[in-house]
Amino acid sequence: MARCLPEAARLIVFGGRSASFCAMTSAPIEVLYNGVCPVCRAGACDLERRAGAARAGVIFTDVATHPDALLCASVTLDDVRLKLHARLPDGRVLRGMPAVAVGWAATPPYRWLGRLFQLWPFTWLGAAGYHLTAHILWVWNRACGRW
């Protein structure tokens, strides 16, 4: 699977560092997604285009084509197949809806939505909805033979 933005554009937008560089200092957030899932890829590519256009400093990494990013975030391929992950500048890794909310909060025009889903009770409601959707997508992708 190819990245949504060409590598040359990514290097310009994100300060000259590759998304797979473990000791990231130029980009505040790295979002790990599974590009084999067409739904996940479409969502991540949309956010990546918007973040790139706004120079938001968010890097989106498809772990299907860049498995070294898994080691940087200390997660497994199955972890990212199930739920989106985000690695923050302080090294913390968020999983599921909190990762989505952080990505949204950094990306126009979803900033308001990201901030909303970081507040209670929306954190709980978003996490419950995301958890259910993630498991449905997992079963669907397995049934389609994607993994």
C-alpha positions as CSV (number, residue, x, y, z in Angstrom):
1,M,0.0,0.0,0.0
2,A,1.3,3.4,-0.8
3,R,1.1,6.3,1.6
4,C,-1.5,8.9,0.9
5,L,1.0,11.7,0.4
6,P,4.1,11.1,-1.7
7,E,7.3,10.9,0.4
8,A,8.7,14.1,-1.0
9,A,5.6,16.0,0.1
10,R,5.7,14.3,3.5
11,L,9.3,15.4,4.0
12,I,8.5,19.0,3.2
13,V,5.3,19.1,5.3
14,F,6.8,17.3,8.3
15,G,10.2,19.0,8.6
16,G,12.3,16.6,6.6
17,R,11.9,13.5,8.8
18,S,10.5,10.2,7.8
19,A,7.5,8.9,9.7
20,S,9.4,5.8,10.7
21,F,12.1,7.8,12.5
22,C,11.8,6.6,16.1
23,A,13.2,9.6,17.9
24,M,10.8,12.1,16.3
25,T,11.4,15.6,17.3
26,S,9.9,17.6,14.5
27,A,6.4,16.2,14.4
28,P,4.4,16.2,17.6
29,I,2.1,13.3,16.9
30,E,2.5,10.1,14.8
31,V,-0.7,8.3,14.0
32,L,-0.3,4.6,13.2
33,Y,-3.0,3.0,11.1
34,N,-3.6,-0.2,9.2
35,G,-3.7,0.6,5.4
36,V,-4.9,-2.9,4.5
37,C,-8.3,-2.0,5.9
38,P,-10.0,0.1,3.3
39,V,-12.1,2.0,5.9
40,C,-9.1,2.7,8.0
41,R,-7.0,3.8,5.0
42,A,-9.7,6.2,3.7
43,G,-10.1,7.9,7.1
44,A,-6.4,8.2,7.7
45,C,-5.7,9.4,4.1
46,D,-8.4,12.1,4.5
47,L,-6.9,13.3,7.8
48,E,-3.4,13.1,6.3
49,R,-4.4,15.3,3.4
50,R,-6.0,17.9,5.7
51,A,-3.1,17.8,8.2
52,G,-0.6,18.3,5.3
53,A,-2.5,21.2,3.8
54,A,-2.7,22.9,7.2
55,R,0.9,21.9,8.2
56,A,-0.5,20.5,11.4
57,G,2.6,18.5,12.2
58,V,0.8,15.2,12.3
59,I,2.4,12.2,10.7
60,F,0.3,9.3,9.5
61,T,2.1,6.0,9.1
62,D,0.6,2.9,7.4
63,V,2.1,0.0,9.4
64,A,1.4,-2.4,6.6
65,T,4.1,-0.7,4.5
66,H,6.2,0.6,7.4
67,P,6.4,-2.2,10.1
68,D,9.4,-0.5,11.8
69,A,6.9,2.0,13.2
70,L,5.5,-0.8,15.3
71,L,8.8,-1.1,17.2
72,C,9.0,2.6,17.7
73,A,5.6,2.6,19.4
74,S,6.0,-0.7,21.1
75,V,2.8,-2.1,19.7
76,T,2.0,-5.2,17.6
77,L,0.6,-5.4,14.1
78,D,-2.6,-7.0,15.6
79,D,-2.9,-4.0,18.0
80,V,-3.0,-1.6,15.0
81,R,-5.2,-3.9,12.9
82,L,-7.8,-3.6,15.7
83,K,-7.4,0.1,16.7
84,L,-5.7,3.2,15.6
85,H,-2.7,4.3,17.7
86,A,-1.1,7.7,18.2
87,R,2.4,8.3,19.6
88,L,2.8,11.6,21.4
89,P,6.0,13.6,21.7
90,D,6.4,12.5,25.3
91,G,6.5,8.9,24.2
92,R,3.0,7.9,25.4
93,V,1.0,5.8,23.0
94,L,-2.8,6.3,22.8
95,R,-5.1,3.6,21.5
96,G,-8.5,3.7,20.0
97,M,-10.8,6.7,20.4
98,P,-8.3,8.7,22.4
99,A,-5.8,8.4,19.5
100,V,-8.6,9.5,17.0
101,A,-9.5,12.5,19.3
102,V,-5.8,13.6,19.4
103,G,-5.5,13.3,15.6
104,W,-8.7,15.3,15.1
105,A,-7.7,17.9,17.7
106,A,-4.6,18.6,15.6
107,T,-6.2,18.6,12.2
108,P,-8.5,21.3,10.8
109,P,-11.5,21.2,10.4
110,Y,-11.9,18.5,13.0
111,R,-10.3,20.4,15.9
112,W,-13.6,21.1,17.7
113,L,-14.6,17.5,17.3
114,G,-11.3,16.2,18.7
115,R,-11.5,18.6,21.7
116,L,-15.1,17.5,22.3
117,F,-14.2,13.8,22.4
118,Q,-11.5,14.6,25.0
119,L,-14.2,15.7,27.4
120,W,-16.4,13.6,29.6
121,P,-19.0,12.1,28.8
122,F,-17.9,12.2,25.2
123,T,-14.7,10.3,25.9
124,W,-16.7,7.3,27.2
125,L,-19.4,7.5,24.4
126,G,-16.7,7.8,21.7
127,A,-14.7,5.0,23.1
128,A,-17.7,2.7,23.3
129,G,-18.7,3.4,19.7
130,Y,-15.1,3.1,18.5
131,H,-14.6,-0.2,20.3
132,L,-17.8,-1.7,18.7
133,T,-16.9,-0.4,15.2
134,A,-13.3,-1.6,15.5
135,H,-14.4,-5.1,16.3
136,I,-16.9,-5.2,13.5
137,L,-14.2,-4.0,11.1
138,W,-11.8,-6.7,12.4
139,V,-14.4,-9.4,11.7
140,W,-15.2,-7.9,8.2
141,N,-11.5,-7.7,7.2
142,R,-10.9,-11.3,8.4
143,A,-13.9,-12.5,6.5
144,C,-12.6,-10.7,3.3
145,G,-9.2,-12.4,3.8
146,R,-7.3,-9.2,4.3
147,W,-5.5,-10.8,7.3
